[in-house]
Amino acid sequence: MSAAEVWSVDPRTGKRRERVATEATGHDVDRAVRAAHGARDALADRGVRSAFLRTAAERLEAARDRLVGAADAETALGAPRLTGELARSCYQLRAFADTVDEGAFLDVIINHPDESATPPVPDLRRYKVPLGVVAVYAASNFPFAFSVPGGDTASALAAGCPVVVKAHPDHPATSELAAAALREAAAAHGIPEEVVGLVHGFDAGVELVRHPLVAAAGFTGSVRGGRALFDAAAARPVPIPFHGELGSLNPVVVTEAAAAERPDELGAGLAGSMTLGTGQFCVKPGLVLTPEGEAGDRLVAALADAVAAVPEGVLLDGRMRDHFVAGVAERAALPDVEAPVAPGAAGERAVAAGFLTVPAARLAEEGPHDLLLEECFGPVTVVARYAAREEVTRVLSRLPGNLTATLHVSEGEAGGEGPGASLLTALPALAGRVVVNGWPTGVAVAPAQQHGGPYPATTSTSTSVGATAIDRWLRPVAYQSTPHALLPPELRDDNPLKLPRRVNGTLEP
């Protein structure tokens, strides 16, 4: 039986654009992984690695028009959004190049012998080494930033790990173009092109996580798909780390004082955040706790005006559109749920943005309204109206883990007065990033960033954005009582590589 064909499809029309590839067989996956594994030594030199990452950014920028054109045709996300996303991805590659050059990610720690300690301390020298081949599972909603040239790939290459990417079926042509740019960059520095492998097909994704030479995996996608791969990674004869971003409701709490102070601003801001990218951001606010009463009414009215003005949009593929239409209809049918602006189908291919309202008391106890506490991918949010702060506390206590949690407070509460401070203390238990008086959409590429949270937001405690994302693909090794001439250069006393390190408890520049 011949392998299935992989086609690029235009979500605006549902029509095939071009045949891109064929789905990878088990043999194809094995060949890609073995080739990547065989090329790993070419990434050993940090100077070569950082230069490769910078050249990768340059090659992507040189191919910008082709990449953005292909991505828009496959995702309907629009050229302005995709141009910004590609720029973000290039910035991220350069940021990881800087991280590699600095060297602090190696976490060099040296303890000289100390016979006076209890027990005595021998000569110990610790640093981090790359795990090996990393399997990367591309995301549907970010064809650049969380796909072939995205954060998982950039951080793995920065760590010295080759990658084999499982392309997302929503943008196969974009994936091929991006992989070609990365391979060209590798070749420019004498690195085998096989350090960036690319495979297509559902079965290929399963084969990839099971391959004995794959040492770790990074995933961005659905709870169902991510959990299946996570379980497969854990069930291997040799389990491997699986860093998956699966799903997030991203709750928002608006205090009564904040709603009274700036209802129009909050309504407009929420509308912009929940409809950004046609509601297809992993950090879209999906549940908003807003007070009952006049202040909350004004906020909801402002939200309704802003959402009603949002034009129809196209989701990434027909399957997602069907799930969105069915999901909002099921939620809207629940008792006491209203739709001031009804979300759902708009014509044959598009969807209309909207939001639902429900008394928060309905969410405070287990029941059919628990469906409203599950992520609905697309331009919709649930506004839960609370009568007392205790209802907010009860709803928050029932939420699963999230990528973000947001609190809006008034100017007075920002100074420590009112209930804002006590509500804020509940949010770190729910999410990896806590936002105050802002909106969660938009994930800055910065060293202090944390893009991850308690399960099911992610399957680990790590971040997939920011400099510390590199830690996912490293493991520590300590050398004990090793003759100096036999030590790796990173651990020698004369510090020939000029690395930041901690020696006998003292941090050296």
Backbone torsions as a table, in degrees:
resi	resn	phi	psi	omega
1	MET	NA	130.7	179.9
2	SER	-74.3	152.6	-179.1
3	ALA	-67.8	148.1	-179.8
4	ALA	-67.4	145.1	179.2
5	GLU	-80.5	147.1	176.3
6	VAL	-107.9	119.9	-177.0
7	TRP	-113.8	144.7	169.2
8	SER	-84.9	129.9	-175.2
9	VAL	-122.4	137.4	177.1
10	ASP	-86.5	112.9	-178.1
11	PRO	-68.3	-18.2	179.3
12	ARG	-71.1	-29.5	-178.0
13	THR	-119.1	-18.9	-175.2
14	GLY	78.3	7.2	-176.3
15	LYS	-97.2	149.2	176.1
16	ARG	-67.7	139.0	178.4
17	ARG	-98.1	-52.6	-177.6
18	GLU	-160.2	151.7	173.5
19	ARG	-81.0	123.8	-172.9
20	VAL	-100.3	-43.8	-173.7
21	ALA	-163.8	-170.6	170.0
22	THR	-119.7	153.0	178.7
23	GLU	-64.4	137.8	-176.7
24	ALA	-71.0	137.3	173.3
25	THR	-85.2	173.2	175.4
26	GLY	-58.6	-36.3	177.7
27	HIS	-65.4	-40.7	179.5
28	ASP	-62.6	-43.3	178.9
29	VAL	-63.4	-45.1	179.4
30	ASP	-59.4	-42.6	-179.5
31	ARG	-65.2	-42.4	-180.0
32	ALA	-64.9	-42.3	-178.6
33	VAL	-68.3	-43.7	-179.9
34	ARG	-64.8	-37.6	177.3
35	ALA	-65.3	-42.0	177.6
36	ALA	-64.1	-43.8	179.3
37	HIS	-60.7	-40.7	-179.9
38	GLY	-68.8	-19.9	-178.1
39	ALA	-94.9	0.6	-169.8
40	ARG	-63.6	-33.5	-177.8
41	ASP	-64.9	-22.2	-180.0
42	ALA	-69.1	-13.9	178.8
43	LEU	-98.1	6.3	-173.6
44	ALA	-66.9	-35.4	-176.8
45	ASP	-79.8	122.0	-176.7
46	ARG	-65.3	-35.8	179.2
47	GLY	-64.6	-40.4	177.3
48	VAL	-66.3	-41.1	-179.5
49	ARG	-60.7	-48.6	-177.2
50	SER	-65.8	-37.8	177.4
51	ALA	-64.7	-39.7	176.9
52	PHE	-59.3	-45.6	-179.0
53	LEU	-63.6	-39.8	179.2
54	ARG	-68.5	-39.0	177.6
55	THR	-67.6	-34.9	176.7
56	ALA	-59.1	-43.0	177.3
57	ALA	-61.8	-41.4	179.8
58	GLU	-64.2	-42.4	-179.3
59	ARG	-66.9	-37.6	176.4
60	LEU	-64.7	-41.7	178.7
61	GLU	-65.5	-37.5	179.4
62	ALA	-65.3	-29.6	-179.4
63	ALA	-98.3	17.4	-172.0
64	ARG	-54.7	-48.2	-175.5
65	ASP	-62.0	-43.7	178.9
66	ARG	-66.8	-42.3	-178.7
67	LEU	-65.0	-48.2	-178.5
68	VAL	-66.1	-40.0	178.4
69	GLY	-61.8	-44.7	179.1
70	ALA	-66.4	-42.4	-178.2
71	ALA	-65.7	-39.4	178.5
72	ASP	-66.2	-40.9	179.7
73	ALA	-65.2	-27.1	-176.8
74	GLU	-96.3	-20.4	-173.7
75	THR	-122.9	-16.6	-177.2
76	ALA	61.3	24.0	-178.8
77	LEU	-81.6	-13.0	176.1
78	GLY	92.7	141.4	-177.3
79	ALA	-61.8	-41.9	-179.8
80	PRO	-60.4	-47.9	179.5
81	ARG	-61.2	-44.4	-176.0
82	LEU	-71.0	-33.4	175.8
83	THR	-62.9	-42.1	176.7
84	GLY	-66.0	-38.7	-179.9
85	GLU	-66.2	-39.6	177.5
86	LEU	-65.0	-40.6	177.0
87	ALA	-61.3	-40.3	177.2
88	ARG	-60.9	-42.2	-179.1
89	SER	-65.3	-39.6	177.9
90	CYS	-67.4	-40.3	175.6
91	TYR	-59.8	-41.2	-178.7
92	GLN	-64.9	-41.0	177.1
93	LEU	-60.3	-43.5	-179.9
94	ARG	-68.8	-35.3	178.2
95	ALA	-63.7	-40.1	177.6
96	PHE	-70.1	-31.4	173.8
97	ALA	-61.3	-41.8	176.3
98	ASP	-62.9	-40.3	178.4
99	THR	-61.4	-42.1	178.8
100	VAL	-64.2	-44.6	-179.4
101	ASP	-63.1	-40.1	-178.8
102	GLU	-65.1	-44.4	174.3
103	GLY	87.8	-3.1	-178.4
104	ALA	-64.4	-24.5	-179.1
105	PHE	-62.7	-19.2	178.1
106	LEU	-72.2	-16.7	173.8
107	ASP	52.3	54.6	-178.1
108	VAL	-73.0	124.9	178.1
109	ILE	-131.6	128.8	-178.9
110	ILE	-124.9	129.9	171.5
111	ASN	-119.8	118.4	174.2
112	HIS	-76.8	159.7	-177.7
113	PRO	-57.1	142.7	179.0
114	ASP	-143.4	98.2	-178.5
115	GLU	-72.3	-18.1	-177.7
116	SER	-81.1	-13.2	-179.5
117	ALA	-74.2	159.3	178.5
118	THR	-121.8	110.2	-8.4
119	PRO	-71.5	168.7	-179.4
120	PRO	-58.8	145.2	-179.3
121	VAL	-100.1	123.6	174.2
122	PRO	-79.5	-179.7	174.2
123	ASP	-71.0	117.7	-177.7
124	LEU	-127.7	134.7	-178.9
125	ARG	-139.4	122.2	-171.2
126	ARG	-125.2	138.3	171.2
127	TYR	-153.2	-176.2	-175.8
128	LYS	-115.2	144.2	-179.0
129	VAL	-125.1	155.2	-179.4
130	PRO	-67.8	147.1	-178.7
131	LEU	-73.8	-38.8	-173.7
132	GLY	134.6	-153.6	-176.4
133	VAL	-65.1	131.5	178.7
134	VAL	-109.8	129.3	172.5
135	ALA	-87.3	127.0	180.0
136	VAL	-115.9	127.3	178.8
137	TYR	-106.7	113.4	-173.0
138	ALA	-71.0	151.2	-179.6
139	ALA	-93.1	151.8	178.7
140	SER	-74.1	-40.0	-167.9
141	ASN	-87.8	-6.5	177.2
142	PHE	-134.8	86.7	-174.8
143	PRO	-67.0	-11.4	175.1
144	PHE	-115.1	-59.8	-168.3
145	ALA	-67.1	-25.9	178.4
146	PHE	-129.2	33.1	179.5
147	SER	-133.0	-139.1	-170.6
148	VAL	-53.3	-50.3	-180.0
149	PRO	-96.1	20.3	-171.3
150	GLY	-84.6	-164.2	-171.7
151	GLY	-63.9	-38.5	179.0
152	ASP	-64.6	-45.1	178.5
153	THR	-64.4	-48.3	-177.1
154	ALA	-61.6	-44.8	-178.1
155	SER	-70.3	-35.8	178.5
156	ALA	-66.5	-45.8	177.3
157	LEU	-62.5	-38.7	177.9
158	ALA	-61.8	-34.7	178.8
159	ALA	-74.6	-12.6	-176.9
160	GLY	96.9	17.7	-178.0
161	CYS	-105.9	125.7	170.5
162	PRO	-64.7	159.8	-179.8
163	VAL	-128.0	148.9	165.6
164	VAL	-123.9	117.3	-174.8
165	VAL	-97.0	132.8	170.0
166	LYS	-92.0	109.5	-176.1
167	ALA	-65.7	148.0	175.0
168	HIS	-81.9	138.4	-177.2
169	PRO	-65.8	-15.0	179.5
170	ASP	-77.1	-18.3	179.5
171	HIS	-146.3	61.2	-178.1
172	PRO	-68.2	-37.3	-179.5
173	ALA	-67.4	-42.2	176.1
174	THR	-59.5	-41.4	-180.0
175	SER	-61.8	-42.5	179.5
176	GLU	-64.6	-42.3	179.2
177	LEU	-64.3	-42.8	-179.7
178	ALA	-66.3	-42.4	178.6
179	ALA	-61.9	-38.9	178.8
180	ALA	-62.3	-40.4	178.6
181	ALA	-63.5	-41.9	179.0
182	LEU	-66.4	-38.9	179.6
183	ARG	-67.9	-38.1	175.7
184	GLU	-60.6	-40.5	179.0
185	ALA	-64.6	-40.5	177.9
186	ALA	-61.7	-47.8	-178.1
187	ALA	-61.2	-32.9	-180.0
188	ALA	-62.4	-20.1	-179.7
189	HIS	-114.9	19.3	177.0
190	GLY	73.4	17.8	179.0
191	ILE	-95.4	132.7	178.3
192	PRO	-56.3	137.4	-179.3
193	GLU	-61.0	-20.4	-177.1
194	GLU	-69.1	-4.6	175.3
195	VAL	-66.8	-15.1	173.8
196	VAL	-124.1	100.2	177.4
197	GLY	-97.8	157.4	-179.7
198	LEU	-143.0	128.7	176.8
199	VAL	-131.5	155.5	-179.7
200	HIS	-121.8	149.5	171.0
201	GLY	112.3	145.5	-179.4
202	PHE	-60.0	-49.2	-178.6
203	ASP	-61.7	-34.1	178.3
204	ALA	-61.9	-37.1	178.1
205	GLY	-63.8	-38.7	178.3
206	VAL	-69.1	-44.8	179.0
207	GLU	-61.0	-36.4	-176.3
208	LEU	-63.5	-47.8	-176.9
209	VAL	-69.7	-20.1	179.9
210	ARG	-91.3	-10.7	-174.0
211	HIS	-65.4	132.2	-175.3
212	PRO	-64.2	-20.9	-179.9
213	LEU	-92.7	-3.7	172.9
214	VAL	-80.6	125.4	-172.6
215	ALA	-100.5	-15.2	-179.4
216	ALA	-168.2	166.1	-179.0
217	ALA	-142.9	146.3	173.5
218	GLY	-124.9	133.2	-173.0
219	PHE	-137.4	141.4	169.4
220	THR	-134.1	119.4	-177.5
221	GLY	173.9	-148.9	-173.8
222	SER	-79.9	159.8	176.3
223	VAL	-62.3	-44.8	-177.4
224	ARG	-62.3	-50.7	-178.9
225	GLY	-67.4	-42.1	-179.5
226	GLY	-65.6	-40.2	-179.0
227	ARG	-67.5	-36.1	178.0
228	ALA	-62.7	-42.6	178.7
229	LEU	-71.3	-37.6	176.7
230	PHE	-59.0	-45.0	178.7
231	ASP	-64.2	-38.7	178.7
232	ALA	-65.7	-38.0	178.2
233	ALA	-65.0	-37.0	-179.9
234	ALA	-76.0	-26.1	-176.2
235	ALA	-86.5	-5.4	178.8
236	ARG	-60.8	155.0	172.7
237	PRO	-53.6	-37.6	171.8
238	VAL	-118.2	99.6	-179.1
239	PRO	-61.1	152.8	179.9
240	ILE	-128.8	156.5	174.8
241	PRO	-63.5	136.5	177.5
242	PHE	-127.5	110.2	-178.4
243	HIS	-101.2	96.1	-175.1
244	GLY	-113.4	135.9	169.5
245	GLU	-103.4	115.7	-166.6
246	LEU	-109.6	-47.5	-176.5
247	GLY	-175.7	153.6	-175.9
248	SER	-158.8	136.6	177.7
249	LEU	-88.5	-27.6	177.1
250	ASN	54.1	66.0	-175.6
251	PRO	-65.0	150.4	176.2
252	VAL	-126.9	134.2	175.0
253	VAL	-116.6	126.9	176.7
254	VAL	-112.5	119.5	178.7
255	THR	-72.1	161.2	-179.9
256	GLU	-62.9	-38.7	180.0
257	ALA	-66.1	-37.9	178.7
258	ALA	-66.9	-42.0	178.7
259	ALA	-62.6	-38.9	179.5
260	ALA	-70.8	-32.7	-174.9
261	GLU	-76.1	-39.3	-173.6
262	ARG	-149.3	59.0	-177.0
263	PRO	-62.2	-41.1	-178.2
264	ASP	-65.5	-42.1	179.3
265	GLU	-63.4	-43.7	-178.9
266	LEU	-67.9	-40.7	178.6
267	GLY	-62.3	-45.3	179.7
268	ALA	-67.3	-40.5	179.5
269	GLY	-64.6	-41.6	178.0
270	LEU	-64.1	-42.7	179.3
271	ALA	-59.4	-43.8	179.4
272	GLY	-64.8	-38.8	-178.0
273	SER	-71.2	-43.9	-175.0
274	MET	-75.9	-19.2	-179.9
275	THR	-105.3	-2.2	-179.6
276	LEU	-59.7	131.1	-177.8
277	GLY	62.6	32.3	-175.9
278	THR	55.7	38.1	176.0
279	GLY	69.1	22.0	-174.2
280	GLN	-107.5	29.0	174.4
281	PHE	-93.1	142.3	178.7
282	CYS	-67.8	-16.5	179.3
283	VAL	-109.7	22.9	174.8
284	LYS	-62.2	132.8	176.3
285	PRO	-69.4	112.6	-175.4
286	GLY	-101.7	-11.6	178.2
287	LEU	-143.5	126.6	-177.7
288	VAL	-126.8	118.5	178.0
289	LEU	-92.0	112.6	-174.1
290	THR	-126.5	142.6	-176.0
291	PRO	-68.8	152.2	166.9
292	GLU	-72.6	172.6	177.2
293	GLY	96.6	-176.3	-172.7
294	GLU	-61.3	-43.6	-177.9
295	ALA	-63.4	-45.6	177.6
296	GLY	-64.7	-36.5	178.3
297	ASP	-61.9	-41.8	179.8
298	ARG	-65.7	-38.6	177.3
299	LEU	-63.5	-46.4	-179.3
300	VAL	-63.3	-38.4	178.1
301	ALA	-64.1	-41.8	178.1
302	ALA	-65.3	-39.2	176.5
303	LEU	-61.6	-44.1	-179.2
304	ALA	-61.3	-44.5	179.7
305	ASP	-61.4	-42.7	-176.7
306	ALA	-71.3	-41.7	-178.9
307	VAL	-69.2	-37.9	179.4
308	ALA	-61.8	-24.7	-179.1
309	ALA	-86.9	-6.1	-179.2
310	VAL	-75.0	127.7	-179.6
311	PRO	-69.0	160.0	175.4
312	GLU	-58.8	153.2	-179.8
313	GLY	-138.0	165.6	178.8
314	VAL	-110.4	131.0	176.8
315	LEU	-81.2	173.5	-170.1
316	LEU	-64.7	-30.5	176.1
317	ASP	-158.7	169.4	-176.9
318	GLY	-64.5	-33.5	179.2
319	ARG	-64.2	-43.9	178.6
320	MET	-64.0	-38.1	177.9
321	ARG	-62.5	-44.5	179.3
322	ASP	-61.0	-42.4	179.3
323	HIS	-64.7	-39.8	179.6
324	PHE	-64.6	-49.4	-178.1
325	VAL	-60.8	-45.0	179.5
326	ALA	-67.8	-38.8	-177.0
327	GLY	-66.4	-43.4	-179.3
328	VAL	-70.9	-33.4	178.6
329	ALA	-65.9	-41.5	179.4
330	GLU	-65.3	-39.8	179.5
331	ARG	-69.3	-41.5	-178.1
332	ALA	-66.2	-22.3	-178.1
333	ALA	-81.5	-7.5	-179.1
334	LEU	-70.3	150.3	179.0
335	PRO	-59.3	141.3	176.4
336	ASP	68.3	10.1	175.7
337	VAL	-96.0	130.0	178.4
338	GLU	-121.1	159.5	-179.4
339	ALA	-127.5	85.7	177.8
340	PRO	-55.8	-36.2	170.1
341	VAL	-130.4	111.5	-170.4
342	ALA	-76.3	122.6	173.3
343	PRO	-83.7	158.4	176.3
344	GLY	151.6	-158.2	-176.6
345	ALA	-69.9	146.8	174.9
346	ALA	-138.8	100.7	-176.6
347	GLY	73.4	-160.6	-173.5
348	GLU	-79.2	-33.2	-173.2
349	ARG	-120.6	-23.9	-170.7
350	ALA	-93.1	173.5	174.7
351	VAL	-132.6	155.7	176.8
352	ALA	-106.9	138.0	177.0
353	ALA	-75.1	154.0	177.3
354	GLY	-172.8	-178.1	177.1
355	PHE	-148.5	159.1	-179.4
356	LEU	-116.2	149.7	173.6
357	THR	-120.7	150.6	-179.4
358	VAL	-156.1	145.8	172.9
359	PRO	-62.6	133.3	-179.0
360	ALA	-59.6	-28.7	179.5
361	ALA	-58.5	-29.1	178.7
362	ARG	-67.1	-25.3	-178.3
363	LEU	-96.1	-8.8	-175.9
364	ALA	-77.6	-17.6	-179.1
365	GLU	-127.4	153.2	-179.2
366	GLU	-63.8	139.2	-179.8
367	GLY	170.3	-169.4	-177.4
368	PRO	-62.5	-23.2	-179.8
369	HIS	-73.5	-2.7	174.6
370	ASP	-59.2	-22.8	176.8
371	LEU	-57.7	-30.7	-179.9
372	LEU	-72.3	-11.0	178.1
373	LEU	-96.6	10.7	176.4
374	GLU	-108.3	144.3	-179.6
375	GLU	-61.7	136.0	172.5
376	CYS	-119.7	109.6	-172.3
377	PHE	-74.6	115.6	-178.4
378	GLY	140.6	-177.9	-172.6
379	PRO	-81.9	71.8	177.8
380	VAL	-148.5	147.9	171.1
381	THR	-140.4	162.3	178.9
382	VAL	-110.7	122.9	177.3
383	VAL	-102.0	111.6	179.8
384	ALA	-98.4	120.1	-176.6
385	ARG	-91.4	120.4	-178.1
386	TYR	-106.4	145.9	179.3
387	ALA	-95.4	-23.1	-178.1
388	ALA	-149.5	156.9	-178.2
389	ARG	-62.3	-29.1	179.9
390	GLU	-60.6	-33.0	177.2
391	GLU	-66.0	-38.9	176.9
392	VAL	-60.0	-46.9	-178.4
393	THR	-61.0	-42.3	-178.8
394	ARG	-67.3	-40.6	178.9
395	VAL	-64.9	-46.3	179.9
396	LEU	-59.6	-36.2	-178.4
397	SER	-67.7	-16.4	-177.6
398	ARG	-97.5	-3.3	-174.7
399	LEU	-82.5	145.7	171.8
400	PRO	-75.7	-176.8	179.6
401	GLY	-68.6	152.1	-175.9
402	ASN	-138.1	158.8	172.3
403	LEU	-70.9	-40.6	-177.1
404	THR	-136.5	158.9	168.7
405	ALA	-143.9	136.4	-171.0
406	THR	-124.0	141.7	176.4
407	LEU	-128.1	129.8	173.4
408	HIS	-109.3	122.5	-178.9
409	VAL	-122.7	165.0	177.2
410	SER	-82.4	173.1	178.8
411	GLU	-61.4	-40.2	178.8
412	GLY	-66.1	-41.5	179.3
413	GLU	-66.2	-30.4	177.9
414	ALA	-63.9	-21.8	176.7
415	GLY	-88.3	4.9	176.4
416	GLY	105.0	-0.6	-180.0
417	GLU	-94.2	152.7	175.5
418	GLY	83.1	-169.8	-172.7
419	PRO	-81.8	-5.2	-175.1
420	GLY	-56.2	-44.4	-176.2
421	ALA	-63.6	-42.8	-178.7
422	SER	-69.0	-35.6	176.0
423	LEU	-66.5	-36.9	-178.9
424	LEU	-62.6	-34.8	-178.6
425	THR	-65.1	-19.8	-179.5
426	ALA	-82.9	-17.5	-170.4
427	LEU	-78.1	-36.0	179.9
428	PRO	-59.6	-26.1	177.3
429	ALA	-71.0	-18.4	-175.8
430	LEU	-96.5	-22.8	-166.8
431	ALA	-151.7	161.9	177.2
432	GLY	-86.4	-21.8	178.4
433	ARG	-130.6	124.9	179.2
434	VAL	-106.4	124.9	-177.3
435	VAL	-111.6	133.8	177.2
436	VAL	-121.3	125.5	178.3
437	ASN	55.9	40.9	175.4
438	GLY	-151.4	-166.0	179.3
439	TRP	-128.9	146.7	-170.8
440	PRO	-75.9	-20.4	-178.8
441	THR	-66.3	133.0	-173.4
442	GLY	103.7	115.9	-178.3
443	VAL	-120.0	102.4	-176.1
444	ALA	-65.2	139.3	173.6
445	VAL	-86.1	96.5	-175.2
446	ALA	-147.9	153.3	-177.4
447	PRO	-57.3	-31.9	-176.8
448	ALA	-87.8	2.8	-175.8
449	GLN	-68.5	145.3	172.2
450	GLN	-130.6	107.7	177.2
451	HIS	-115.1	86.4	-177.0
452	GLY	171.7	161.1	-178.5
453	GLY	-165.3	-176.6	179.7
454	PRO	-60.2	152.5	179.5
455	TYR	-57.0	140.2	8.3
456	PRO	-91.3	8.6	177.7
457	ALA	-56.4	-47.9	175.3
458	THR	-144.4	162.3	-178.8
459	THR	-95.8	2.4	178.2
460	SER	-143.3	177.5	-179.6
461	THR	-93.5	6.6	-174.2
462	SER	-85.0	174.7	173.9
463	THR	-110.8	149.3	175.0
464	SER	-104.0	1.4	178.2
465	VAL	-132.2	141.6	-179.9
466	GLY	100.6	167.3	-172.9
467	ALA	-59.5	-35.7	-176.3
468	THR	-74.8	-3.3	173.0
469	ALA	-61.5	-21.8	179.1
470	ILE	-65.2	-26.3	-176.9
471	ASP	-61.4	-24.1	-177.1
472	ARG	-63.0	-24.9	-171.7
473	TRP	-109.5	20.2	-178.4
474	LEU	-126.5	156.5	171.9
475	ARG	-138.5	147.4	-178.4
476	PRO	-80.9	146.0	173.9
477	VAL	-133.9	133.6	177.3
478	ALA	-112.9	135.1	173.6
479	TYR	-102.3	129.8	-178.2
480	GLN	-117.4	129.8	174.7
481	SER	51.5	41.8	-175.6
482	THR	-95.3	130.0	177.0
483	PRO	-53.5	140.3	-171.6
484	HIS	-57.6	-38.1	-177.9
485	ALA	-67.0	-18.9	-178.2
486	LEU	-96.4	-5.1	-178.2
487	LEU	-74.4	149.9	168.9
488	PRO	-60.5	149.8	-179.3
489	PRO	-55.1	-31.9	-178.5
490	GLU	-62.8	-21.0	-172.2
491	LEU	-112.4	7.4	-177.5
492	ARG	-81.5	152.6	-175.9
493	ASP	-62.1	-34.7	-176.6
494	ASP	-79.3	-4.0	174.9
495	ASN	49.7	59.1	-175.5
496	PRO	-62.0	-23.2	-178.9
497	LEU	-92.7	0.4	177.3
498	LYS	55.9	49.3	-177.1
499	LEU	-90.6	145.2	168.1
500	PRO	-62.6	140.4	-178.8
501	ARG	-160.8	162.9	176.3
502	ARG	-112.4	121.0	-177.8
503	VAL	-118.0	118.9	-179.5
504	ASN	51.6	40.1	174.8
505	GLY	87.6	-4.6	-177.8
506	THR	-106.3	127.3	178.8
507	LEU	-78.8	122.3	178.5
508	GLU	-101.0	146.1	179.5
509	PRO	-67.8	NA	NA
